[in-house]
Amino acid sequence: MTTTEAPAPPVRLPAAAARTRHTVFRVLVTLARSVAIFVPVFLVATFVTFALRSLSGLSPARIQLGEEATPEAVARVEAQWGLDRPFLVQYADWFGGVLHGQLGTSWTNGADISTLIGLGLGVSLSVATFALLIGVVAGFALGTIAALRRTTWVDRAAITGFVTVISVMPAFVVGIVLVAVFAVGLHLLPSAGYVPAEQGFGPWLAHITLPAIALSFDVVADVARQLRSSLIAAYRENYVTGAVVRGLSPRRIFFGHVLRNGLGPALATLGLKFPALVGASVVTEWIFGLQGFGRFANDSAQAGDVPAVQGVLVVSIVLVVVFNLIVNLVLARVTPASQRGV
């Protein structure tokens, strides 16, 4: 009597390795495309940014000596700052410093601009990141519920109506109301000031909660609307009908097909929202007594401190590019269309 050995189970390592290689290749392609776009954009943007000084006609001599300064005194101060050299030579020196993280020296107080921006940027990034987190969580929840309960009163009145109301409320109005209710009325949260995270997570979170909520309303509205529209459109696709015919559960259809295909527009919205939150926080920072990035940019522009304004613009460009790169990598990983190279 002879026995036959059972066939060995198929080896799946090659398939898994192929998927891994495909994922890595997709990420590298996304990185290469982003870098190819970033380099020329950064060069042009920094050149235009640096040219602002010549176009503005501002001079450190006018700030330090006043408008009544003699031409000789103005020429002497400008020579001290190296402004008597050819424009392209000045730009080359400044751009070399930018590549090394050195954004120059302030005309008003002689302080290092990189240090000043770093102090304000930590405050603004804390508030903007928390605002983005609130906006993503609340927006995804509202958009998903609206899509699952589409055409019902929950969708039309409770969610779509609420999103429409908060989308037209300015952040400074929301901030004032939040201070009046939660800080002055209920004494639950501080009304102003900032505590670094190094001094305690609780105080840091308490001080950034109200300004983050005030900034998050616009993110909540945009994410909820985009996600609702894209999810409803995904439910109408043929692959969803096929999944229903095959007997897949509604939960599996939603998470396996509808959500992954409907995430793209909502995620793409976030690529523009985060830099906008950092840049548009100047009014909120005034309300809550925060010395952040937006307030520093506003003060520098009003003082005519051109190097500080140039540093703000360079950092803003980097923030936009880096955050959009992160969003593109996430899109390439989670959306089926990106995985197919669409």
C-alpha positions as YAML, in Angstrom:
chain: A
units: angstrom
residues:
- id: 1
  name: MET
  ca: [0.00, 0.00, 0.00]
- id: 2
  name: THR
  ca: [1.47, 3.30, -1.05]
- id: 3
  name: THR
  ca: [0.80, 6.65, 0.49]
- id: 4
  name: THR
  ca: [1.02, 9.99, -1.17]
- id: 5
  name: GLU
  ca: [2.19, 13.04, 0.64]
- id: 6
  name: ALA
  ca: [-0.17, 15.93, 0.84]
- id: 7
  name: PRO
  ca: [0.84, 18.80, -1.40]
- id: 8
  name: ALA
  ca: [2.66, 21.56, 0.40]
- id: 9
  name: PRO
  ca: [0.73, 24.75, 0.92]
- id: 10
  name: PRO
  ca: [1.48, 27.44, -1.59]
- id: 11
  name: VAL
  ca: [4.25, 29.78, -0.59]
- id: 12
  name: ARG
  ca: [2.94, 33.34, -0.29]
- id: 13
  name: LEU
  ca: [6.22, 35.08, 0.36]
- id: 14
  name: PRO
  ca: [6.77, 36.11, -3.27]
- id: 15
  name: ALA
  ca: [3.31, 37.73, -3.42]
- id: 16
  name: ALA
  ca: [3.86, 39.54, -0.13]
- id: 17
  name: ALA
  ca: [7.30, 40.66, -1.26]
- id: 18
  name: ALA
  ca: [5.82, 41.92, -4.53]
- id: 19
  name: ARG
  ca: [3.21, 43.95, -2.65]
- id: 20
  name: THR
  ca: [5.89, 45.39, -0.41]
- id: 21
  name: ARG
  ca: [8.04, 46.33, -3.40]
- id: 22
  name: HIS
  ca: [5.01, 47.90, -5.08]
- id: 23
  name: THR
  ca: [4.23, 49.96, -1.96]
- id: 24
  name: VAL
  ca: [7.83, 51.13, -1.61]
- id: 25
  name: PHE
  ca: [7.97, 51.99, -5.31]
- id: 26
  name: ARG
  ca: [4.74, 53.98, -5.03]
- id: 27
  name: VAL
  ca: [6.07, 55.94, -2.05]
- id: 28
  name: LEU
  ca: [9.36, 56.64, -3.84]
- id: 29
  name: VAL
  ca: [7.51, 57.84, -6.94]
- id: 30
  name: THR
  ca: [5.39, 60.15, -4.79]
- id: 31
  name: LEU
  ca: [8.52, 61.50, -3.09]
- id: 32
  name: ALA
  ca: [10.28, 62.00, -6.42]
- id: 33
  name: ARG
  ca: [7.30, 63.90, -7.86]
- id: 34
  name: SER
  ca: [7.05, 66.09, -4.77]
- id: 35
  name: VAL
  ca: [10.76, 66.89, -4.83]
- id: 36
  name: ALA
  ca: [10.63, 67.64, -8.56]
- id: 37
  name: ILE
  ca: [7.85, 70.15, -7.86]
- id: 38
  name: PHE
  ca: [9.33, 71.50, -4.63]
- id: 39
  name: VAL
  ca: [12.80, 72.45, -5.89]
- id: 40
  name: PRO
  ca: [11.81, 74.88, -8.68]
- id: 41
  name: VAL
  ca: [8.89, 76.26, -6.64]
- id: 42
  name: PHE
  ca: [11.18, 76.88, -3.67]
- id: 43
  name: LEU
  ca: [13.82, 78.57, -5.84]
- id: 44
  name: VAL
  ca: [11.30, 80.88, -7.51]
- id: 45
  name: ALA
  ca: [9.47, 81.61, -4.25]
- id: 46
  name: THR
  ca: [12.66, 82.46, -2.35]
- id: 47
  name: PHE
  ca: [13.88, 84.68, -5.19]
- id: 48
  name: VAL
  ca: [10.59, 86.59, -5.26]
- id: 49
  name: THR
  ca: [10.60, 86.75, -1.47]
- id: 50
  name: PHE
  ca: [14.09, 88.21, -1.38]
- id: 51
  name: ALA
  ca: [13.21, 90.69, -4.11]
- id: 52
  name: LEU
  ca: [10.55, 92.16, -1.80]
- id: 53
  name: ARG
  ca: [13.16, 94.31, -0.09]
- id: 54
  name: SER
  ca: [14.16, 96.04, -3.31]
- id: 55
  name: LEU
  ca: [10.53, 96.42, -4.35]
- id: 56
  name: SER
  ca: [9.45, 97.75, -0.96]
- id: 57
  name: GLY
  ca: [12.06, 100.49, -0.81]
- id: 58
  name: LEU
  ca: [12.52, 99.86, 2.92]
- id: 59
  name: SER
  ca: [15.91, 100.14, 4.58]
- id: 60
  name: PRO
  ca: [17.26, 99.34, 8.04]
- id: 61
  name: ALA
  ca: [18.71, 102.85, 8.10]
- id: 62
  name: ARG
  ca: [15.24, 104.38, 7.91]
- id: 63
  name: ILE
  ca: [14.11, 102.19, 10.82]
- id: 64
  name: GLN
  ca: [17.15, 102.85, 13.00]
- id: 65
  name: LEU
  ca: [17.88, 106.48, 12.11]
- id: 66
  name: GLY
  ca: [14.44, 107.77, 11.18]
- id: 67
  name: GLU
  ca: [13.15, 109.50, 8.08]
- id: 68
  name: GLU
  ca: [15.33, 112.56, 8.65]
- id: 69
  name: ALA
  ca: [18.61, 110.63, 8.33]
- id: 70
  name: THR
  ca: [21.21, 112.08, 5.98]
- id: 71
  name: PRO
  ca: [22.17, 110.18, 2.81]
- id: 72
  name: GLU
  ca: [25.64, 109.59, 4.23]
- id: 73
  name: ALA
  ca: [24.26, 108.01, 7.40]
- id: 74
  name: VAL
  ca: [21.87, 105.86, 5.38]
- id: 75
  name: ALA
  ca: [24.69, 104.67, 3.13]
- id: 76
  name: ARG
  ca: [26.85, 103.83, 6.15]
- id: 77
  name: VAL
  ca: [24.14, 101.71, 7.82]
- id: 78
  name: GLU
  ca: [23.24, 99.94, 4.57]
- id: 79
  name: ALA
  ca: [26.92, 99.11, 4.05]
- id: 80
  name: GLN
  ca: [27.01, 97.58, 7.53]
- id: 81
  name: TRP
  ca: [24.11, 95.32, 6.52]
- id: 82
  name: GLY
  ca: [25.73, 94.47, 3.19]
- id: 83
  name: LEU
  ca: [22.98, 96.16, 1.18]
- id: 84
  name: ASP
  ca: [25.46, 98.06, -0.97]
- id: 85
  name: ARG
  ca: [26.47, 94.86, -2.80]
- id: 86
  name: PRO
  ca: [24.88, 93.64, -6.07]
- id: 87
  name: PHE
  ca: [21.41, 92.14, -5.72]
- id: 88
  name: LEU
  ca: [22.35, 88.64, -6.93]
- id: 89
  name: VAL
  ca: [25.31, 88.52, -4.52]
- id: 90
  name: GLN
  ca: [23.00, 89.42, -1.64]
- id: 91
  name: TYR
  ca: [20.50, 86.78, -2.73]
- id: 92
  name: ALA
  ca: [23.18, 84.09, -3.02]
- id: 93
  name: ASP
  ca: [24.44, 84.81, 0.51]
- id: 94
  name: TRP
  ca: [20.91, 84.89, 1.93]
- id: 95
  name: PHE
  ca: [19.86, 81.70, 0.12]
- id: 96
  name: GLY
  ca: [22.96, 79.91, 1.37]
- id: 97
  name: GLY
  ca: [21.99, 80.89, 4.89]
- id: 98
  name: VAL
  ca: [18.43, 79.64, 4.33]
- id: 99
  name: LEU
  ca: [19.75, 76.22, 3.29]
- id: 100
  name: HIS
  ca: [21.61, 76.10, 6.62]
- id: 101
  name: GLY
  ca: [18.57, 77.24, 8.64]
- id: 102
  name: GLN
  ca: [19.81, 80.81, 9.05]
- id: 103
  name: LEU
  ca: [17.16, 83.34, 8.07]
- id: 104
  name: GLY
  ca: [19.12, 86.50, 8.82]
- id: 105
  name: THR
  ca: [19.00, 89.20, 11.48]
- id: 106
  name: SER
  ca: [16.09, 91.43, 12.43]
- id: 107
  name: TRP
  ca: [16.33, 95.07, 11.38]
- id: 108
  name: THR
  ca: [14.43, 96.25, 14.45]
- id: 109
  name: ASN
  ca: [16.24, 94.54, 17.33]
- id: 110
  name: GLY
  ca: [19.21, 92.71, 15.79]
- id: 111
  name: ALA
  ca: [17.96, 89.32, 17.02]
- id: 112
  name: ASP
  ca: [18.34, 86.08, 15.08]
- id: 113
  name: ILE
  ca: [15.20, 85.59, 12.99]
- id: 114
  name: SER
  ca: [15.39, 81.80, 13.09]
- id: 115
  name: THR
  ca: [15.22, 81.94, 16.90]
- id: 116
  name: LEU
  ca: [12.32, 84.40, 16.90]
- id: 117
  name: ILE
  ca: [10.35, 82.35, 14.40]
- id: 118
  name: GLY
  ca: [11.10, 79.15, 16.30]
- id: 119
  name: LEU
  ca: [9.60, 80.60, 19.48]
- id: 120
  name: GLY
  ca: [6.40, 81.69, 17.74]
- id: 121
  name: LEU
  ca: [6.14, 78.67, 15.50]
- id: 122
  name: GLY
  ca: [6.03, 76.29, 18.46]
- id: 123
  name: VAL
  ca: [2.94, 78.09, 19.77]
- id: 124
  name: SER
  ca: [1.17, 78.22, 16.41]
- id: 125
  name: LEU
  ca: [1.98, 74.62, 15.50]
- id: 126
  name: SER
  ca: [0.59, 73.44, 18.83]
- id: 127
  name: VAL
  ca: [-2.69, 75.26, 18.28]
- id: 128
  name: ALA
  ca: [-2.91, 74.42, 14.56]
- id: 129
  name: THR
  ca: [-2.16, 70.72, 15.08]
- id: 130
  name: PHE
  ca: [-4.78, 70.40, 17.81]
- id: 131
  name: ALA
  ca: [-7.28, 72.36, 15.68]
- id: 132
  name: LEU
  ca: [-6.58, 70.05, 12.76]
- id: 133
  name: LEU
  ca: [-7.07, 66.99, 14.98]
- id: 134
  name: ILE
  ca: [-10.40, 68.32, 16.23]
- id: 135
  name: GLY
  ca: [-11.45, 69.18, 12.69]
- id: 136
  name: VAL
  ca: [-10.51, 65.76, 11.32]
- id: 137
  name: VAL
  ca: [-12.23, 63.77, 14.07]
- id: 138
  name: ALA
  ca: [-15.40, 65.86, 14.12]
- id: 139
  name: GLY
  ca: [-15.50, 66.35, 10.35]
- id: 140
  name: PHE
  ca: [-15.03, 62.65, 9.59]
- id: 141
  name: ALA
  ca: [-17.69, 61.72, 12.14]
- id: 142
  name: LEU
  ca: [-20.25, 64.23, 10.81]
- id: 143
  name: GLY
  ca: [-19.50, 63.47, 7.15]
- id: 144
  name: THR
  ca: [-19.76, 59.72, 7.68]
- id: 145
  name: ILE
  ca: [-23.03, 59.93, 9.60]
- id: 146
  name: ALA
  ca: [-24.48, 62.30, 6.99]
- id: 147
  name: ALA
  ca: [-23.54, 59.90, 4.18]
- id: 148
  name: LEU
  ca: [-24.92, 56.84, 5.99]
- id: 149
  name: ARG
  ca: [-28.16, 58.72, 6.82]
- id: 150
  name: ARG
  ca: [-28.36, 60.61, 3.53]
- id: 151
  name: THR
  ca: [-31.68, 62.28, 2.61]
- id: 152
  name: THR
  ca: [-32.96, 61.83, 6.19]
- id: 153
  name: TRP
  ca: [-33.58, 64.59, 8.74]
- id: 154
  name: VAL
  ca: [-30.31, 63.67, 10.41]
- id: 155
  name: ASP
  ca: [-28.45, 64.51, 7.22]
- id: 156
  name: ARG
  ca: [-30.43, 67.56, 6.13]
- id: 157
  name: ALA
  ca: [-31.10, 69.34, 9.40]
- id: 158
  name: ALA
  ca: [-28.86, 68.03, 12.16]
- id: 159
  name: ILE
  ca: [-25.60, 67.73, 10.19]
- id: 160
  name: THR
  ca: [-25.79, 69.71, 6.94]
- id: 161
  name: GLY
  ca: [-27.52, 72.60, 8.71]
- id: 162
  name: PHE
  ca: [-25.02, 72.57, 11.58]
- id: 163
  name: VAL
  ca: [-22.05, 72.44, 9.22]
- id: 164
  name: THR
  ca: [-23.45, 75.36, 7.22]
- id: 165
  name: VAL
  ca: [-23.83, 77.46, 10.37]
- id: 166
  name: ILE
  ca: [-20.31, 76.85, 11.71]
- id: 167
  name: SER
  ca: [-18.74, 77.41, 8.28]
- id: 168
  name: VAL
  ca: [-19.83, 81.07, 8.25]
- id: 169
  name: MET
  ca: [-18.74, 81.86, 11.82]
- id: 170
  name: PRO
  ca: [-15.45, 83.82, 11.93]
- id: 171
  name: ALA
  ca: [-12.78, 82.39, 14.19]
- id: 172
  name: PHE
  ca: [-12.44, 85.60, 16.22]
- id: 173
  name: VAL
  ca: [-16.19, 85.62, 16.98]
- id: 174
  name: VAL
  ca: [-16.06, 81.98, 18.05]
- id: 175
  name: GLY
  ca: [-12.99, 82.74, 20.17]
- id: 176
  name: ILE
  ca: [-14.72, 85.59, 22.01]
- id: 177
  name: VAL
  ca: [-17.77, 83.42, 22.71]
- id: 178
  name: LEU
  ca: [-15.59, 80.56, 23.97]
- id: 179
  name: VAL
  ca: [-13.70, 82.88, 26.33]
- id: 180
  name: ALA
  ca: [-16.95, 84.34, 27.67]
- id: 181
  name: VAL
  ca: [-18.51, 80.93, 28.27]
- id: 182
  name: PHE
  ca: [-15.71, 78.55, 29.27]
- id: 183
  name: ALA
  ca: [-13.15, 80.95, 30.78]
- id: 184
  name: VAL
  ca: [-15.16, 83.81, 32.31]
- id: 185
  name: GLY
  ca: [-18.47, 82.07, 32.92]
- id: 186
  name: LEU
  ca: [-17.60, 78.48, 33.85]
- id: 187
  name: HIS
  ca: [-13.92, 78.97, 34.82]
- id: 188
  name: LEU
  ca: [-13.02, 75.68, 33.15]
- id: 189
  name: LEU
  ca: [-10.16, 76.82, 30.93]
- id: 190
  name: PRO
  ca: [-7.71, 79.74, 30.91]
- id: 191
  name: SER
  ca: [-8.70, 82.72, 28.82]
- id: 192
  name: ALA
  ca: [-5.22, 83.66, 27.60]
- id: 193
  name: GLY
  ca: [-1.53, 82.79, 27.69]
- id: 194
  name: TYR
  ca: [0.55, 79.80, 26.71]
- id: 195
  name: VAL
  ca: [2.46, 77.16, 28.65]
- id: 196
  name: PRO
  ca: [5.06, 75.04, 26.78]
- id: 197
  name: ALA
  ca: [4.52, 71.30, 26.81]
- id: 198
  name: GLU
  ca: [7.82, 70.87, 28.63]
- id: 199
  name: GLN
  ca: [6.26, 72.49, 31.69]
- id: 200
  name: GLY
  ca: [3.39, 70.04, 31.84]
- id: 201
  name: PHE
  ca: [1.04, 68.38, 29.38]
- id: 202
  name: GLY
  ca: [-2.11, 69.37, 31.30]
- id: 203
  name: PRO
  ca: [-1.44, 73.13, 31.42]
- id: 204
  name: TRP
  ca: [-0.23, 73.09, 27.80]
- id: 205
  name: LEU
  ca: [-3.41, 71.36, 26.62]
- id: 206
  name: ALA
  ca: [-5.62, 73.64, 28.71]
- id: 207
  name: HIS
  ca: [-4.12, 76.79, 27.17]
- id: 208
  name: ILE
  ca: [-4.40, 75.65, 23.55]
- id: 209
  name: THR
  ca: [-7.89, 74.10, 23.74]
- id: 210
  name: LEU
  ca: [-10.01, 77.22, 23.28]
- id: 211
  name: PRO
  ca: [-7.95, 78.73, 20.42]
- id: 212
  name: ALA
  ca: [-7.81, 75.32, 18.73]
- id: 213
  name: ILE
  ca: [-11.60, 74.92, 18.93]
- id: 214
  name: ALA
  ca: [-12.05, 78.44, 17.52]
- id: 215
  name: LEU
  ca: [-9.83, 77.61, 14.55]
- id: 216
  name: SER
  ca: [-11.27, 74.13, 13.96]
- id: 217
  name: PHE
  ca: [-14.77, 75.13, 12.84]
- id: 218
  name: ASP
  ca: [-13.75, 75.80, 9.24]
- id: 219
  name: VAL
  ca: [-11.86, 72.48, 9.07]
- id: 220
  name: VAL
  ca: [-14.85, 70.59, 10.49]
- id: 221
  name: ALA
  ca: [-17.18, 72.12, 7.89]
- id: 222
  name: ASP
  ca: [-14.92, 71.50, 4.88]
- id: 223
  name: VAL
  ca: [-13.97, 67.94, 5.84]
- id: 224
  name: ALA
  ca: [-17.59, 66.98, 6.63]
- id: 225
  name: ARG
  ca: [-18.90, 68.36, 3.34]
- id: 226
  name: GLN
  ca: [-16.16, 66.82, 1.22]
- id: 227
  name: LEU
  ca: [-16.42, 63.44, 2.91]
- id: 228
  name: ARG
  ca: [-20.22, 63.35, 2.69]
- id: 229
  name: SER
  ca: [-20.19, 64.13, -1.04]
- id: 230
  name: SER
  ca: [-17.43, 61.64, -1.85]
- id: 231
  name: LEU
  ca: [-18.98, 58.83, 0.21]
- id: 232
  name: ILE
  ca: [-22.38, 59.30, -1.40]
- id: 233
  name: ALA
  ca: [-20.72, 59.25, -4.84]
- id: 234
  name: ALA
  ca: [-18.86, 56.06, -3.88]
- id: 235
  name: TYR
  ca: [-22.10, 54.36, -2.83]
- id: 236
  name: ARG
  ca: [-23.41, 54.88, -6.40]
- id: 237
  name: GLU
  ca: [-20.48, 53.11, -8.06]
- id: 238
  name: ASN
  ca: [-20.85, 49.71, -9.72]
- id: 239
  name: TYR
  ca: [-18.37, 47.99, -7.41]
- id: 240
  name: VAL
  ca: [-20.66, 48.73, -4.45]
- id: 241
  name: THR
  ca: [-23.61, 47.22, -6.31]
- id: 242
  name: GLY
  ca: [-21.50, 44.17, -7.05]
- id: 243
  name: ALA
  ca: [-20.52, 43.87, -3.40]
- id: 244
  name: VAL
  ca: [-24.19, 43.98, -2.38]
- id: 245
  name: VAL
  ca: [-25.05, 41.28, -4.93]
- id: 246
  name: ARG
  ca: [-22.25, 39.09, -3.55]
- id: 247
  name: GLY
  ca: [-23.86, 39.33, -0.12]
- id: 248
  name: LEU
  ca: [-21.19, 41.35, 1.68]
- id: 249
  name: SER
  ca: [-22.26, 42.95, 4.93]
- id: 250
  name: PRO
  ca: [-22.94, 46.71, 5.00]
- id: 251
  name: ARG
  ca: [-20.03, 47.16, 7.43]
- id: 252
  name: ARG
  ca: [-17.60, 45.37, 5.11]
- id: 253
  name: ILE
  ca: [-18.89, 47.28, 2.10]
- id: 254
  name: PHE
  ca: [-18.43, 50.60, 3.88]
- id: 255
  name: PHE
  ca: [-14.95, 50.03, 5.29]
- id: 256
  name: GLY
  ca: [-13.59, 47.89, 2.46]
- id: 257
  name: HIS
  ca: [-14.93, 49.76, -0.54]
- id: 258
  name: VAL
  ca: [-16.83, 52.99, 0.12]
- id: 259
  name: LEU
  ca: [-14.61, 54.64, 2.75]
- id: 260
  name: ARG
  ca: [-11.29, 53.88, 1.04]
- id: 261
  name: ASN
  ca: [-12.54, 55.25, -2.28]
- id: 262
  name: GLY
  ca: [-14.20, 58.28, -0.70]
- id: 263
  name: LEU
  ca: [-11.30, 59.45, 1.47]
- id: 264
  name: GLY
  ca: [-9.37, 61.15, -1.32]
- id: 265
  name: PRO
  ca: [-11.17, 64.55, -1.54]
- id: 266
  name: ALA
  ca: [-11.38, 64.92, 2.25]
- id: 267
  name: LEU
  ca: [-7.67, 64.16, 2.68]
- id: 268
  name: ALA
  ca: [-6.76, 66.52, -0.16]
- id: 269
  name: THR
  ca: [-8.66, 69.28, 1.68]
- id: 270
  name: LEU
  ca: [-6.36, 68.87, 4.66]
- id: 271
  name: GLY
  ca: [-3.34, 69.65, 2.47]
- id: 272
  name: LEU
  ca: [-4.52, 73.26, 2.27]
- id: 273
  name: LYS
  ca: [-6.02, 73.57, 5.72]
- id: 274
  name: PHE
  ca: [-2.99, 73.08, 7.95]
- id: 275
  name: PRO
  ca: [-0.81, 75.88, 6.50]
- id: 276
  name: ALA
  ca: [-3.90, 78.10, 6.42]
- id: 277
  name: LEU
  ca: [-4.48, 77.44, 10.12]
- id: 278
  name: VAL
  ca: [-0.91, 78.47, 10.96]
- id: 279
  name: GLY
  ca: [-1.07, 81.60, 8.82]
- id: 280
  name: ALA
  ca: [-4.61, 82.70, 9.70]
- id: 281
  name: SER
  ca: [-4.17, 82.40, 13.45]
- id: 282
  name: VAL
  ca: [-3.04, 86.00, 13.95]
- id: 283
  name: VAL
  ca: [-6.49, 87.25, 15.07]
- id: 284
  name: THR
  ca: [-7.01, 84.25, 17.33]
- id: 285
  name: GLU
  ca: [-3.57, 84.76, 18.85]
- id: 286
  name: TRP
  ca: [-4.48, 88.36, 19.70]
- id: 287
  name: ILE
  ca: [-7.71, 87.25, 21.37]
- id: 288
  name: PHE
  ca: [-6.03, 84.56, 23.47]
- id: 289
  name: GLY
  ca: [-2.83, 86.49, 24.18]
- id: 290
  name: LEU
  ca: [-0.55, 84.11, 22.26]
- id: 291
  name: GLN
  ca: [2.76, 85.28, 20.81]
- id: 292
  name: GLY
  ca: [2.69, 82.89, 17.88]
- id: 293
  name: PHE
  ca: [3.86, 82.70, 14.29]
- id: 294
  name: GLY
  ca: [0.97, 84.70, 12.85]
- id: 295
  name: ARG
  ca: [1.33, 87.50, 15.37]
- id: 296
  name: PHE
  ca: [5.08, 87.65, 14.77]
- id: 297
  name: ALA
  ca: [4.46, 87.94, 11.03]
- id: 298
  name: ASN
  ca: [1.94, 90.73, 11.57]
- id: 299
  name: ASP
  ca: [4.22, 92.67, 13.93]
- id: 300
  name: SER
  ca: [7.19, 92.29, 11.55]
- id: 301
  name: ALA
  ca: [5.19, 93.55, 8.57]
- id: 302
  name: GLN
  ca: [3.91, 96.57, 10.47]
- id: 303
  name: ALA
  ca: [7.43, 97.41, 11.66]
- id: 304
  name: GLY
  ca: [8.86, 97.14, 8.14]
- id: 305
  name: ASP
  ca: [11.25, 94.38, 9.25]
- id: 306
  name: VAL
  ca: [11.86, 92.93, 5.80]
- id: 307
  name: PRO
  ca: [14.27, 90.11, 6.82]
- id: 308
  name: ALA
  ca: [11.72, 88.88, 9.37]
- id: 309
  name: VAL
  ca: [8.93, 88.94, 6.76]
- id: 310
  name: GLN
  ca: [11.19, 87.06, 4.34]
- id: 311
  name: GLY
  ca: [11.86, 84.45, 7.01]
- id: 312
  name: VAL
  ca: [8.14, 84.07, 7.67]
- id: 313
  name: LEU
  ca: [7.46, 83.52, 3.98]
- id: 314
  name: VAL
  ca: [10.23, 80.92, 3.66]
- id: 315
  name: VAL
  ca: [8.93, 78.97, 6.66]
- id: 316
  name: SER
  ca: [5.38, 79.19, 5.29]
- id: 317
  name: ILE
  ca: [6.53, 77.76, 1.97]
- id: 318
  name: VAL
  ca: [8.26, 74.87, 3.73]
- id: 319
  name: LEU
  ca: [5.17, 74.17, 5.85]
- id: 320
  name: VAL
  ca: [2.94, 74.05, 2.79]
- id: 321
  name: VAL
  ca: [5.25, 71.73, 0.88]
- id: 322
  name: VAL
  ca: [5.98, 69.37, 3.78]
- id: 323
  name: PHE
  ca: [2.35, 68.99, 4.82]
- id: 324
  name: ASN
  ca: [1.20, 68.42, 1.24]
- id: 325
  name: LEU
  ca: [3.92, 65.80, 0.89]
- id: 326
  name: ILE
  ca: [2.56, 64.01, 3.97]
- id: 327
  name: VAL
  ca: [-0.98, 64.15, 2.57]
- id: 328
  name: ASN
  ca: [0.20, 62.78, -0.79]
- id: 329
  name: LEU
  ca: [1.97, 59.89, 0.93]
- id: 330
  name: VAL
  ca: [-1.16, 59.06, 2.90]
- id: 331
  name: LEU
  ca: [-3.27, 59.24, -0.25]
- id: 332
  name: ALA
  ca: [-0.86, 56.96, -2.07]
- id: 333
  name: ARG
  ca: [-1.12, 54.44, 0.76]
- id: 334
  name: VAL
  ca: [-4.85, 54.33, 1.52]
- id: 335
  name: THR
  ca: [-6.74, 55.15, -1.68]
- id: 336
  name: PRO
  ca: [-7.19, 52.39, -4.28]
- id: 337
  name: ALA
  ca: [-7.02, 54.82, -7.20]
- id: 338
  name: SER
  ca: [-3.55, 55.95, -6.16]
- id: 339
  name: GLN
  ca: [-2.44, 52.37, -5.71]
- id: 340
  name: ARG
  ca: [-3.44, 51.64, -9.30]
- id: 341
  name: GLY
  ca: [-1.49, 54.66, -10.44]
- id: 342
  name: VAL
  ca: [-4.58, 56.68, -11.34]
...
